[in-house]
């Protein structure tokens, strides 16, 4: 990027305070006027194990990790070999190691980064009640040029409720770390932060998705906790209550999806949130929602699979089940936000689409977006609010599944006089009466497809940026590193177009044809092992003759420099 940023990795075993320090660092960056991103790496253990807070601070908005970390602070070396591959360093990087913690593991030392000793534990021991992670935090701030006053201000808010002694200990530990940094090797400093209007947000992708759901009009949520989607439910529970809605923790994913179908049938815009294993359990009921034309939203915060997989790591490998997992011909919506910020607007749009088209919408987020925290400018308001075509009182001749030109037919709320109907999973005629006749089956299949295929999705279907003979097609959280790679490519004179799909299903061949006009070569970038996205594109769109695929499964994130290397081969 043209604007300087700094990347810091704070590592330690569970309980060392790496995550707390990372969150305070991000909050302090926001307080000082910077933008930022914090992701986390940890094992699937309930308690203990490895942990790393991965923070990037910049003077411009960012949605991607950088190619390497400028600074690694190890509060201890416990279990770091489990995720050392996720911590790329360069020879210019600096490792701060506490000599009491022993030698640097080879998995970290192999990068050849500079090393400096910082006696974190010993310094903390000189201050009653202090902890090593606060000493490290002060050293980080001093090394990267983050104002210590910003750290102290954040600590005052976050630790004030623990009492004056706890706050004083942490404050003195931060100052001790900052003083110790004066003896350490130098790092490039952050530039002076640009002034702003104080409207910036510090939000996670999961919180953004929950807020988007509320803004879209969701009034009922039923769900079962599952990593990495649980924070959506934790955030929505009190927020729904304030807006007149209800959240129910169901006994499992089967119960939650069926409760959501019932809530929507009763007239309330409804939602559930889950991850891949939960989505697998919901598939049969999603087919019921398609057949009965009952709108609902499922947010799938993807993680590594198959089966239980890697609950705390990110991957995009639920694409196939989201697009193709329902049995029979079951047209439905699949929407993919492409950043933590976009989790808000994409989820809000999905609620609107589900209600307008009376069909399930699956929102494919992932751990990389959902559990990341970002500092962003306050997003613009979106106009998309749930609006369902509702049937008025009738004369007893109500046809719930009438064959309209748009494919959308008025949906009666239970209790509406003269508008009773049967909603089940059996094929039916226009009134909803079960039917096995070929004519009724074909007519209803056409109806369910027509309403999705003929709808005007506008420009929301994809983010299209730039121009040139080369296009990079991607989706979801991989859009962040692709965007940054293309900015670097354009800075060196290479013309490249970005196409980041937000609407996965239904496919829009006409829109893609327009987006690919003048493009002769395509690079597809995705985080799966089997090239699910590339195969999806080939199955639904006409691509140029020359297509290259850069794919890798989780947990290693795809970084901008790797994409730039692929593009350099076409220069």
PyMOL commands that set and color helices and strands:
alter all, ss='L'
color gray80, all
select helices_A, chain A and resi 18-31+80-82+84-86+99-101+106-109+120-125+132-144+148-162+164-183+205-216+230-242+253-265+276-292+319-324+342-357+367-370+438-453+458-461+478-491+509-515+532-540+560-568
alter helices_A, ss='H'
color red, helices_A
select strands_A, chain A and resi 5-13+35-42+50-58+69-74+89-97+114-117+201-204+220-223+246-249+270-274+296-302+333-335+360-366+373-376+462-465+470-475+496-501+503-505+521-526+546-551
alter strands_A, ss='S'
color yellow, strands_A
deselect
rebuild
show_as cartoon
